[in-house]
């Protein structure tokens, strides 16, 4: 098996690797050998090889029976170990800007999204969510990866059943990380990341508990009160008001500068605000930490956020 797997990995052929794994059987032994290979390649910075393995497992996981077999043999725990190693590499001076490592990280996000749609035990799902939240909060990591991590976190939560979500909401690991998420909103220095972090707080906090939790998260009553004014049905509009208040509160020390925009152009093309009567201004955000400009525009294809 090792020779066949090595041949597929060297050639970058995830399809052939799927065939090899199916021929060998999705057993404890097969998964253990893959774990040894991936661990070795992560230590050796062979990220494209790891990506081939990950892609093959994604293809296998599209079959619900095969995915359940892999989960039963400990796939989730191994994925988390690999992702923890990737997290460490993303904060190292030698590897943080490696294009192949960034691509591998995005591959993990796709796989976690797939796992979120499977019948994972809540205990395993909680660990996956925790890893995504931790990466999103890591200031040393490439900014777009942090944003995509928390977006994946929210997307997984959105795909859960009501019962699964209730169990996640009372999980102690999640309640602990949420205080860190709330603190990051005040300092993170990027509006889009602030929105996604606020969304995570709302998704993991039942409406009836928000006032109590917000008073624990935010030391200022006016900020906690502004957070509680966010309605799930009008999240975008209410979150804008909340974050404008939060960022304005920091005065000249703020990390996001927001201004109402009269007109905006991309080269010679004029950009327009979304067609939403509830939006009172066409806002533009200058984000100090991420070093970019973001604004909400009317885009027929649905790509509503522009960043430059």
Secondary structure, 3 states (H helix, E strand, C coil): CHHHHHHHHHHCCHHHHHHHHHHHCCCHHHHHHHHHHHHHHHHCCCHHHHHHHHHHHHHHHCCHHHHHHHHHCCHHHHHHHHHHHHHHHHCCCCCCCCHHHHHHHHHHHHHHHHHHCCCCCHHHHHHHHHHHHHHHCCCCCCHHHHHHHHHHHHHHHHHCCHHHHHHHHCCHHHHHHHHHHHHHHHHCCCHHHHHHHHHHHHHCCCHHHHHHHHHHHCCCHHHHHHHHCCCHHHHHHHHHHHHHHHHHHCHHHCCEEEEECCCEEECCEEECCCCCCCCCCCEEEEECCCCEEEEECCCCCCCCEEEC
